[in-house]
């Protein structure tokens, strides 16, 4: 989920994707905590003078069920981004048994980020 969030954040600044900054071919990034990578992405967002105002995160999976973890995920994402909880939405959906997620072979995540360019006080 944090990887989808990072890609969406980079999209707000025209910064490519996380593979540009953290290529999977570089062993230096093996098993790195995604929150550490997120800090680096947020530095780029700040340098671009973009203020993140809202994030909407979707998990697409048959399992695990997100409901029991939704508020914890919201709190953690809000904390990591320095946002109020009301600016972070987390939801989940299934694909009704279709595709690799429906067959319980994996999960997908989608993130939408809203940001404003310029000073957060203006």
N, CA, C and O atoms as a GROMACS GRO file, in nm:
protein
  488
    1UNK      N    1   0.083  -0.120   0.000
    1UNK     CA    2   0.000   0.000   0.000
    1UNK      C    3   0.086   0.125   0.000
    1UNK      O    4   0.056   0.222  -0.069
    2UNK      N    5   0.196   0.122   0.079
    2UNK     CA    6   0.284   0.239   0.080
    2UNK      C    7   0.355   0.258  -0.054
    2UNK      O    8   0.387   0.371  -0.091
    3UNK      N    9   0.380   0.150  -0.127
    3UNK     CA   10   0.442   0.165  -0.258
    3UNK      C   11   0.346   0.234  -0.355
    3UNK      O   12   0.388   0.321  -0.432
    4UNK      N   13   0.219   0.198  -0.352
    4UNK     CA   14   0.121   0.267  -0.435
    4UNK      C   15   0.112   0.414  -0.395
    4UNK      O   16   0.100   0.501  -0.480
    5UNK      N   17   0.116   0.440  -0.265
    5UNK     CA   18   0.112   0.578  -0.215
    5UNK      C   19   0.233   0.657  -0.266
    5UNK      O   20   0.218   0.771  -0.310
    6UNK      N   21   0.352   0.596  -0.259
    6UNK     CA   22   0.471   0.666  -0.308
    6UNK      C   23   0.462   0.697  -0.456
    6UNK      O   24   0.499   0.807  -0.499
    7UNK      N   25   0.413   0.603  -0.536
    7UNK     CA   26   0.395   0.629  -0.678
    7UNK      C   27   0.299   0.745  -0.702
    7UNK      O   28   0.323   0.828  -0.789
    8UNK      N   29   0.191   0.750  -0.626
    8UNK     CA   30   0.093   0.858  -0.641
    8UNK      C   31   0.154   0.992  -0.598
    8UNK      O   32   0.129   1.095  -0.661
    9UNK      N   33   0.231   0.991  -0.491
    9UNK     CA   34   0.298   1.114  -0.447
    9UNK      C   35   0.394   1.163  -0.555
    9UNK      O   36   0.397   1.282  -0.586
   10UNK      N   37   0.472   1.072  -0.611
   10UNK     CA   38   0.563   1.110  -0.718
   10UNK      C   39   0.487   1.160  -0.841
   10UNK      O   40   0.535   1.248  -0.912
   11UNK      N   41   0.368   1.105  -0.865
   11UNK     CA   42   0.284   1.152  -0.974
   11UNK      C   43   0.244   1.297  -0.957
   11UNK      O   44   0.229   1.370  -1.055
   12UNK      N   45   0.225   1.339  -0.833
   12UNK     CA   46   0.187   1.479  -0.806
   12UNK      C   47   0.296   1.578  -0.846
   12UNK      O   48   0.268   1.695  -0.872
   13UNK      N   49   0.420   1.530  -0.852
   13UNK     CA   50   0.531   1.621  -0.884
   13UNK      C   51   0.597   1.586  -1.018
   13UNK      O   52   0.701   1.642  -1.052
   14UNK      N   53   0.537   1.494  -1.093
   14UNK     CA   54   0.596   1.452  -1.219
   14UNK      C   55   0.729   1.382  -1.197
   14UNK      O   56   0.822   1.396  -1.277
   15UNK      N   57   0.737   1.306  -1.087
   15UNK     CA   58   0.864   1.246  -1.047
   15UNK      C   59   0.884   1.102  -1.088
   15UNK      O   60   0.971   1.035  -1.032
   16UNK      N   61   0.807   1.053  -1.183
   16UNK     CA   62   0.824   0.914  -1.224
   16UNK      C   63   0.760   0.818  -1.127
   16UNK      O   64   0.650   0.843  -1.078
   17UNK      N   65   0.830   0.710  -1.097
   17UNK     CA   66   0.777   0.611  -1.004
   17UNK      C   67   0.887   0.569  -0.907
   17UNK      O   68   1.002   0.612  -0.920
   18UNK      N   69   0.851   0.486  -0.811
   18UNK     CA   70   0.949   0.451  -0.708
   18UNK      C   71   1.066   0.372  -0.764
   18UNK      O   72   1.175   0.374  -0.706
   19UNK      N   73   1.046   0.303  -0.875
   19UNK     CA   74   1.156   0.231  -0.937
   19UNK      C   75   1.266   0.324  -0.986
   19UNK      O   76   1.382   0.284  -0.997
   20UNK      N   77   1.230   0.448  -1.016
   20UNK     CA   78   1.330   0.548  -1.056
   20UNK      C   79   1.426   0.577  -0.942
   20UNK      O   80   1.546   0.593  -0.963
   21UNK      N   81   1.373   0.583  -0.821
   21UNK     CA   82   1.453   0.618  -0.704
   21UNK      C   83   1.509   0.495  -0.632
   21UNK      O   84   1.619   0.499  -0.576
   22UNK      N   85   1.433   0.387  -0.635
   22UNK     CA   86   1.469   0.266  -0.560
   22UNK      C   87   1.457   0.144  -0.650
   22UNK      O   88   1.365   0.064  -0.633
   23UNK      N   89   1.547   0.127  -0.746
   23UNK     CA   90   1.534   0.016  -0.841
   23UNK      C   91   1.542  -0.121  -0.772
   23UNK      O   92   1.625  -0.142  -0.684
   24UNK      N   93   1.454  -0.212  -0.813
   24UNK     CA   94   1.454  -0.345  -0.752
   24UNK      C   95   1.579  -0.425  -0.788
   24UNK      O   96   1.604  -0.531  -0.731
   25UNK      N   97   1.656  -0.375  -0.882
   25UNK     CA   98   1.782  -0.441  -0.919
   25UNK      C   99   1.897  -0.402  -0.826
   25UNK      O  100   2.005  -0.459  -0.833
   26UNK      N  101   1.874  -0.304  -0.738
   26UNK     CA  102   1.978  -0.257  -0.645
   26UNK      C  103   1.961  -0.328  -0.511
   26UNK      O  104   1.861  -0.306  -0.442
   27UNK      N  105   2.056  -0.412  -0.474
   27UNK     CA  106   2.043  -0.487  -0.347
   27UNK      C  107   2.040  -0.397  -0.224
   27UNK      O  108   2.001  -0.442  -0.116
   28UNK      N  109   2.079  -0.273  -0.237
   28UNK     CA  110   2.075  -0.180  -0.123
   28UNK      C  111   1.932  -0.160  -0.074
   28UNK      O  112   1.911  -0.121   0.041
   29UNK      N  113   1.834  -0.187  -0.160
   29UNK     CA  114   1.695  -0.165  -0.122
   29UNK      C  115   1.622  -0.293  -0.083
   29UNK      O  116   1.502  -0.290  -0.055
   30UNK      N  117   1.692  -0.405  -0.081
   30UNK     CA  118   1.629  -0.531  -0.039
   30UNK      C  119   1.585  -0.519   0.107
   30UNK      O  120   1.663  -0.482   0.195
   31UNK      N  121   1.460  -0.551   0.130
   31UNK     CA  122   1.403  -0.554   0.266
   31UNK      C  123   1.408  -0.421   0.340
   31UNK      O  124   1.403  -0.419   0.463
   32UNK      N  125   1.418  -0.310   0.266
   32UNK     CA  126   1.414  -0.178   0.331
   32UNK      C  127   1.270  -0.150   0.372
   32UNK      O  128   1.176  -0.178   0.297
   33UNK      N  129   1.253  -0.095   0.491
   33UNK     CA  130   1.121  -0.057   0.540
   33UNK      C  131   1.060   0.047   0.446
   33UNK      O  132   1.123   0.148   0.416
   34UNK      N  133   0.939   0.022   0.401
   34UNK     CA  134   0.872   0.113   0.308
   34UNK      C  135   0.855   0.252   0.366
   34UNK      O  136   0.853   0.350   0.291
   35UNK      N  137   0.842   0.264   0.497
   35UNK     CA  138   0.828   0.397   0.560
   35UNK      C  139   0.956   0.478   0.543
   35UNK      O  140   0.949   0.600   0.532
   36UNK      N  141   1.071   0.413   0.540
   36UNK     CA  142   1.198   0.482   0.516
   36UNK      C  143   1.201   0.536   0.373
   36UNK      O  144   1.242   0.650   0.351
   37UNK      N  145   1.158   0.455   0.278
   37UNK     CA  146   1.151   0.500   0.139
   37UNK      C  147   1.052   0.615   0.124
   37UNK      O  148   1.076   0.710   0.050
   38UNK      N  149   0.940   0.607   0.196
   38UNK     CA  150   0.840   0.712   0.191
   38UNK      C  151   0.898   0.845   0.237
   38UNK      O  152   0.866   0.949   0.180
   39UNK      N  153   0.983   0.844   0.339
   39UNK     CA  154   1.046   0.968   0.385
   39UNK      C  155   1.125   1.034   0.273
   39UNK      O  156   1.121   1.156   0.257
   40UNK      N  157   1.197   0.955   0.195
   40UNK     CA  158   1.274   1.009   0.083
   40UNK      C  159   1.181   1.069  -0.022
   40UNK      O  160   1.207   1.178  -0.073
   41UNK      N  161   1.072   0.999  -0.054
   41UNK     CA  162   0.976   1.050  -0.150
   41UNK      C  163   0.916   1.181  -0.100
   41UNK      O  164   0.900   1.276  -0.176
   42UNK      N  165   0.882   1.187   0.029
   42UNK     CA  166   0.826   1.310   0.085
   42UNK      C  167   0.923   1.426   0.077
   42UNK      O  168   0.880   1.541   0.060
   43UNK      N  169   1.051   1.400   0.088
   43UNK     CA  170   1.151   1.506   0.071
   43UNK      C  171   1.143   1.565  -0.069
   43UNK      O  172   1.151   1.686  -0.087
   44UNK      N  173   1.126   1.479  -0.169
   44UNK     CA  174   1.114   1.526  -0.307
   44UNK      C  175   0.985   1.606  -0.326
   44UNK      O  176   0.983   1.706  -0.398
   45UNK      N  177   0.878   1.562  -0.262
   45UNK     CA  178   0.750   1.634  -0.270
   45UNK      C  179   0.765   1.773  -0.208
   45UNK      O  180   0.719   1.872  -0.265
   46UNK      N  181   0.829   1.780  -0.093
   46UNK     CA  182   0.850   1.909  -0.027
   46UNK      C  183   0.938   2.000  -0.111
   46UNK      O  184   0.909   2.120  -0.123
   47UNK      N  185   1.045   1.946  -0.170
   47UNK     CA  186   1.134   2.026  -0.256
   47UNK      C  187   1.059   2.081  -0.377
   47UNK      O  188   1.093   2.188  -0.428
   48UNK      N  189   0.958   2.008  -0.422
   48UNK     CA  190   0.876   2.053  -0.536
   48UNK      C  191   0.770   2.153  -0.492
   48UNK      O  192   0.691   2.200  -0.574
   49UNK      N  193   0.769   2.186  -0.363
   49UNK     CA  194   0.674   2.284  -0.308
   49UNK      C  195   0.529   2.240  -0.326
   49UNK      O  196   0.442   2.320  -0.358
   50UNK      N  197   0.506   2.110  -0.304
   50UNK     CA  198   0.370   2.055  -0.312
   50UNK      C  199   0.327   2.016  -0.171
   50UNK      O  200   0.399   1.948  -0.098
   51UNK      N  201   0.208   2.062  -0.135
   51UNK     CA  202   0.149   2.031  -0.005
   51UNK      C  203   0.040   1.926  -0.026
   51UNK      O  204  -0.058   1.950  -0.097
   52UNK      N  205   0.057   1.810   0.035
   52UNK     CA  206  -0.040   1.701   0.022
   52UNK      C  207  -0.161   1.733   0.109
   52UNK      O  208  -0.146   1.762   0.228
   53UNK      N  209  -0.280   1.728   0.049
   53UNK     CA  210  -0.401   1.763   0.123
   53UNK      C  211  -0.490   1.642   0.154
   53UNK      O  212  -0.569   1.645   0.248
   54UNK      N  213  -0.477   1.536   0.073
   54UNK     CA  214  -0.566   1.422   0.092
   54UNK      C  215  -0.508   1.299   0.023
   54UNK      O  216  -0.447   1.311  -0.083
   55UNK      N  217  -0.526   1.182   0.083
   55UNK     CA  218  -0.490   1.056   0.018
   55UNK      C  219  -0.607   0.959   0.029
   55UNK      O  220  -0.676   0.953   0.131
   56UNK      N  221  -0.627   0.884  -0.077
   56UNK     CA  222  -0.733   0.784  -0.083
   56UNK      C  223  -0.668   0.654  -0.127
   56UNK      O  224  -0.616   0.644  -0.238
   57UNK      N  225  -0.670   0.554  -0.039
   57UNK     CA  226  -0.600   0.429  -0.062
   57UNK      C  227  -0.700   0.314  -0.074
   57UNK      O  228  -0.793   0.304   0.006
   58UNK      N  229  -0.679   0.229  -0.174
   58UNK     CA  230  -0.767   0.115  -0.196
   58UNK      C  231  -0.684  -0.012  -0.205
   58UNK      O  232  -0.587  -0.020  -0.280
   59UNK      N  233  -0.724  -0.111  -0.127
   59UNK     CA  234  -0.665  -0.244  -0.135
   59UNK      C  235  -0.764  -0.331  -0.212
   59UNK      O  236  -0.883  -0.334  -0.181
   60UNK      N  237  -0.712  -0.404  -0.312
   60UNK     CA  238  -0.795  -0.492  -0.393
   60UNK      C  239  -0.750  -0.634  -0.364
   60UNK      O  240  -0.642  -0.676  -0.406
   61UNK      N  241  -0.835  -0.708  -0.292
   61UNK     CA  242  -0.796  -0.842  -0.250
   61UNK      C  243  -0.917  -0.919  -0.197
   61UNK      O  244  -1.011  -0.860  -0.144
   62UNK      N  245  -0.914  -1.048  -0.212
   62UNK     CA  246  -1.014  -1.134  -0.148
   62UNK      C  247  -0.978  -1.147   0.001
   62UNK      O  248  -1.064  -1.137   0.088
   63UNK      N  249  -0.849  -1.170   0.026
   63UNK     CA  250  -0.796  -1.179   0.161
   63UNK      C  251  -0.662  -1.107   0.163
   63UNK      O  252  -0.595  -1.106   0.060
   64UNK      N  253  -0.619  -1.049   0.269
   64UNK     CA  254  -0.686  -1.041   0.399
   64UNK      C  255  -0.795  -0.935   0.398
   64UNK      O  256  -0.796  -0.847   0.311
   65UNK      N  257  -0.884  -0.943   0.491
   65UNK     CA  258  -0.988  -0.842   0.507
   65UNK      C  259  -0.926  -0.718   0.568
   65UNK      O  260  -0.853  -0.726   0.667
   66UNK      N  261  -0.952  -0.604   0.509
   66UNK     CA  262  -0.893  -0.478   0.554
   66UNK      C  263  -0.970  -0.418   0.671
   66UNK      O  264  -0.912  -0.349   0.754
   67UNK      N  265  -1.099  -0.443   0.677
   67UNK     CA  266  -1.184  -0.380   0.778
   67UNK      C  267  -1.127  -0.378   0.919
   67UNK      O  268  -1.126  -0.272   0.981
   68UNK      N  269  -1.081  -0.491   0.970
   68UNK     CA  270  -1.029  -0.492   1.107
   68UNK      C  271  -0.903  -0.407   1.126
   68UNK      O  272  -0.866  -0.374   1.239
   69UNK      N  273  -0.836  -0.371   1.016
   69UNK     CA  274  -0.710  -0.298   1.022
   69UNK      C  275  -0.720  -0.155   0.970
   69UNK      O  276  -0.624  -0.078   0.975
   70UNK      N  277  -0.838  -0.120   0.919
   70UNK     CA  278  -0.857   0.009   0.851
   70UNK      C  279  -0.812   0.129   0.935
   70UNK      O  280  -0.736   0.212   0.886
   71UNK      N  281  -0.858   0.138   1.057
   71UNK     CA  282  -0.826   0.256   1.138
   71UNK      C  283  -0.678   0.263   1.174
   71UNK      O  284  -0.620   0.371   1.181
   72UNK      N  285  -0.616   0.148   1.197
   72UNK     CA  286  -0.473   0.146   1.225
   72UNK      C  287  -0.394   0.193   1.102
   72UNK      O  288  -0.298   0.269   1.115
   73UNK      N  289  -0.436   0.148   0.984
   73UNK     CA  290  -0.370   0.190   0.860
   73UNK      C  291  -0.387   0.340   0.842
   73UNK      O  292  -0.292   0.411   0.811
   74UNK      N  293  -0.509   0.390   0.862
   74UNK     CA  294  -0.535   0.534   0.850
   74UNK      C  295  -0.446   0.614   0.944
   74UNK      O  296  -0.384   0.712   0.904
   75UNK      N  297  -0.439   0.571   1.070
   75UNK     CA  298  -0.356   0.641   1.169
   75UNK      C  299  -0.210   0.643   1.127
   75UNK      O  300  -0.143   0.746   1.134
   76UNK      N  301  -0.160   0.527   1.084
   76UNK     CA  302  -0.020   0.518   1.045
   76UNK      C  303   0.012   0.604   0.923
   76UNK      O  304   0.114   0.674   0.921
   77UNK      N  305  -0.073   0.599   0.823
   77UNK     CA  306  -0.050   0.680   0.703
   77UNK      C  307  -0.060   0.828   0.736
   77UNK      O  308   0.023   0.908   0.691
   78UNK      N  309  -0.159   0.866   0.815
   78UNK     CA  310  -0.172   1.006   0.856
   78UNK      C  311  -0.046   1.052   0.930
   78UNK      O  312   0.006   1.161   0.905
   79UNK      N  313   0.004   0.968   1.019
   79UNK     CA  314   0.126   1.001   1.094
   79UNK      C  315   0.245   1.015   1.001
   79UNK      O  316   0.321   1.111   1.012
   80UNK      N  317   0.262   0.920   0.910
   80UNK     CA  318   0.376   0.923   0.819
   80UNK      C  319   0.374   1.045   0.728
   80UNK      O  320   0.480   1.098   0.692
   81UNK      N  321   0.254   1.090   0.690
   81UNK     CA  322   0.241   1.204   0.599
   81UNK      C  323   0.222   1.336   0.672
   81UNK      O  324   0.225   1.441   0.608
   82UNK      N  325   0.203   1.332   0.803
   82UNK     CA  326   0.177   1.455   0.877
   82UNK      C  327   0.041   1.515   0.845
   82UNK      O  328   0.025   1.637   0.842
   83UNK      N  329  -0.057   1.428   0.820
   83UNK     CA  330  -0.192   1.473   0.787
   83UNK      C  331  -0.288   1.442   0.901
   83UNK      O  332  -0.262   1.354   0.983
   84UNK      N  333  -0.399   1.515   0.904
   84UNK     CA  334  -0.508   1.480   0.994
   84UNK      C  335  -0.572   1.350   0.944
   84UNK      O  336  -0.570   1.322   0.824
   85UNK      N  337  -0.627   1.273   1.036
   85UNK     CA  338  -0.693   1.148   0.998
   85UNK      C  339  -0.803   1.170   0.894
   85UNK      O  340  -0.825   1.085   0.808
   86UNK      N  341  -0.871   1.284   0.902
   86UNK     CA  342  -0.979   1.312   0.807
   86UNK      C  343  -0.931   1.329   0.665
   86UNK      O  344  -1.011   1.329   0.572
   87UNK      N  345  -0.800   1.344   0.646
   87UNK     CA  346  -0.744   1.361   0.512
   87UNK      C  347  -0.693   1.229   0.454
   87UNK      O  348  -0.634   1.227   0.347
   88UNK      N  349  -0.717   1.120   0.526
   88UNK     CA  350  -0.670   0.989   0.482
   88UNK      C  351  -0.790   0.894   0.477
   88UNK      O  352  -0.859   0.874   0.576
   89UNK      N  353  -0.812   0.835   0.361
   89UNK     CA  354  -0.919   0.737   0.345
   89UNK      C  355  -0.857   0.604   0.305
   89UNK      O  356  -0.769   0.598   0.219
   90UNK      N  357  -0.904   0.497   0.366
   90UNK     CA  358  -0.859   0.362   0.333
   90UNK      C  359  -0.984   0.277   0.309
   90UNK      O  360  -1.076   0.276   0.390
   91UNK      N  361  -0.984   0.209   0.197
   91UNK     CA  362  -1.097   0.121   0.167
   91UNK      C  363  -1.046  -0.004   0.098
   91UNK      O  364  -0.929  -0.011   0.058
   92UNK      N  365  -1.133  -0.099   0.083
   92UNK     CA  366  -1.096  -0.225   0.019
   92UNK      C  367  -1.210  -0.272  -0.068
   92UNK      O  368  -1.327  -0.238  -0.047
   93UNK      N  369  -1.175  -0.352  -0.166
   93UNK     CA  370  -1.273  -0.414  -0.252
   93UNK      C  371  -1.219  -0.548  -0.298
   93UNK      O  372  -1.098  -0.572  -0.295
   94UNK      N  373  -1.308  -0.634  -0.339
   94UNK     CA  374  -1.268  -0.761  -0.398
   94UNK      C  375  -1.295  -0.753  -0.546
   94UNK      O  376  -1.357  -0.658  -0.594
   95UNK      N  377  -1.249  -0.852  -0.619
   95UNK     CA  378  -1.283  -0.860  -0.761
   95UNK      C  379  -1.377  -0.977  -0.785
   95UNK      O  380  -1.380  -1.038  -0.892
   96UNK      N  381  -1.455  -1.005  -0.679
   96UNK     CA  382  -1.562  -1.105  -0.689
   96UNK      C  383  -1.513  -1.236  -0.748
   96UNK      O  384  -1.581  -1.297  -0.830
   97UNK      N  385  -1.395  -1.280  -0.706
   97UNK     CA  386  -1.343  -1.408  -0.751
   97UNK      C  387  -1.273  -1.406  -0.885
   97UNK      O  388  -1.228  -1.510  -0.932
   98UNK      N  389  -1.262  -1.288  -0.948
   98UNK     CA  390  -1.201  -1.279  -1.081
   98UNK      C  391  -1.053  -1.245  -1.072
   98UNK      O  392  -1.010  -1.178  -0.978
   99UNK      N  393  -0.977  -1.291  -1.168
   99UNK     CA  394  -0.836  -1.256  -1.179
   99UNK      C  395  -0.751  -1.313  -1.068
   99UNK      O  396  -0.799  -1.392  -0.985
  100UNK      N  397  -0.622  -1.272  -1.066
  100UNK     CA  398  -0.531  -1.330  -0.966
  100UNK      C  399  -0.567  -1.288  -0.825
  100UNK      O  400  -0.544  -1.364  -0.731
  101UNK      N  401  -0.625  -1.169  -0.807
  101UNK     CA  402  -0.666  -1.132  -0.672
  101UNK      C  403  -0.787  -1.212  -0.629
  101UNK      O  404  -0.797  -1.255  -0.514
  102UNK      N  405  -0.879  -1.233  -0.721
  102UNK     CA  406  -0.997  -1.313  -0.690
  102UNK      C  407  -0.965  -1.458  -0.660
  102UNK      O  408  -1.035  -1.525  -0.585
  103UNK      N  409  -0.856  -1.505  -0.720
  103UNK     CA  410  -0.811  -1.642  -0.696
  103UNK      C  411  -0.719  -1.651  -0.574
  103UNK      O  412  -0.663  -1.757  -0.546
  104UNK      N  413  -0.705  -1.541  -0.503
  104UNK     CA  414  -0.623  -1.533  -0.382
  104UNK      C  415  -0.476  -1.560  -0.408
  104UNK      O  416  -0.406  -1.618  -0.325
  105UNK      N  417  -0.430  -1.517  -0.525
  105UNK     CA  418  -0.289  -1.535  -0.561
  105UNK      C  419  -0.207  -1.409  -0.535
  105UNK      O  420  -0.085  -1.410  -0.550
  106UNK      N  421  -0.272  -1.302  -0.496
  106UNK     CA  422  -0.202  -1.178  -0.470
  106UNK      C  423  -0.300  -1.068  -0.437
  106UNK      O  424  -0.422  -1.089  -0.433
  107UNK      N  425  -0.245  -0.950  -0.414
  107UNK     CA  426  -0.328  -0.832  -0.387
  107UNK      C  427  -0.278  -0.717  -0.472
  107UNK      O  428  -0.166  -0.720  -0.523
  108UNK      N  429  -0.363  -0.615  -0.487
  108UNK     CA  430  -0.327  -0.492  -0.557
  108UNK      C  431  -0.360  -0.376  -0.465
  108UNK      O  432  -0.441  -0.387  -0.373
  109UNK      N  433  -0.294  -0.264  -0.492
  109UNK     CA  434  -0.323  -0.142  -0.417
  109UNK      C  435  -0.324  -0.025  -0.514
  109UNK      O  436  -0.245  -0.019  -0.608
  110UNK      N  437  -0.415   0.067  -0.489
  110UNK     CA  438  -0.428   0.187  -0.570
  110UNK      C  439  -0.430   0.306  -0.475
  110UNK      O  440  -0.492   0.301  -0.369
  111UNK      N  441  -0.360   0.413  -0.514
  111UNK     CA  442  -0.358   0.533  -0.431
  111UNK      C  443  -0.385   0.655  -0.518
  111UNK      O  444  -0.334   0.667  -0.630
  112UNK      N  445  -0.465   0.745  -0.464
  112UNK     CA  446  -0.490   0.874  -0.527
  112UNK      C  447  -0.449   0.980  -0.426
  112UNK      O  448  -0.487   0.974  -0.309
  113UNK      N  449  -0.370   1.077  -0.472
  113UNK     CA  450  -0.321   1.183  -0.384
  113UNK      C  451  -0.362   1.316  -0.440
  113UNK      O  452  -0.350   1.340  -0.560
  114UNK      N  453  -0.410   1.404  -0.353
  114UNK     CA  454  -0.440   1.540  -0.391
  114UNK      C  455  -0.336   1.630  -0.326
  114UNK      O  456  -0.311   1.621  -0.206
  115UNK      N  457  -0.278   1.716  -0.407
  115UNK     CA  458  -0.177   1.808  -0.355
  115UNK      C  459  -0.193   1.945  -0.418
  115UNK      O  460  -0.248   1.959  -0.527
  116UNK      N  461  -0.145   2.044  -0.348
  116UNK     CA  462  -0.147   2.182  -0.396
  116UNK      C  463  -0.006   2.232  -0.407
  116UNK      O  464   0.074   2.216  -0.315
  117UNK      N  465   0.026   2.293  -0.519
  117UNK     CA  466   0.158   2.350  -0.536
  117UNK      C  467   0.160   2.489  -0.472
  117UNK      O  468   0.067   2.568  -0.489
  118UNK      N  469   0.264   2.516  -0.399
  118UNK     CA  470   0.278   2.646  -0.336
  118UNK      C  471   0.276   2.634  -0.186
  118UNK      O  472   0.271   2.524  -0.130
  119UNK      N  473   0.280   2.747  -0.121
  119UNK     CA  474   0.284   2.754   0.024
  119UNK      C  475   0.153   2.706   0.084
  119UNK      O  476   0.046   2.742   0.035
  120UNK      N  477   0.160   2.625   0.188
  120UNK     CA  478   0.039   2.570   0.248
  120UNK      C  479  -0.047   2.677   0.315
  120UNK      O  480  -0.164   2.653   0.342
  121UNK      N  481   0.009   2.795   0.341
  121UNK     CA  482  -0.065   2.903   0.407
  121UNK      C  483  -0.136   2.994   0.306
  121UNK      O  484  -0.212   3.082   0.347
  122UNK      N  485  -0.113   2.974   0.177
  122UNK     CA  486  -0.176   3.062   0.077
  122UNK      C  487  -0.288   2.992   0.006
  122UNK      O  488  -0.352   3.051  -0.081
   0.00000   0.00000   0.00000
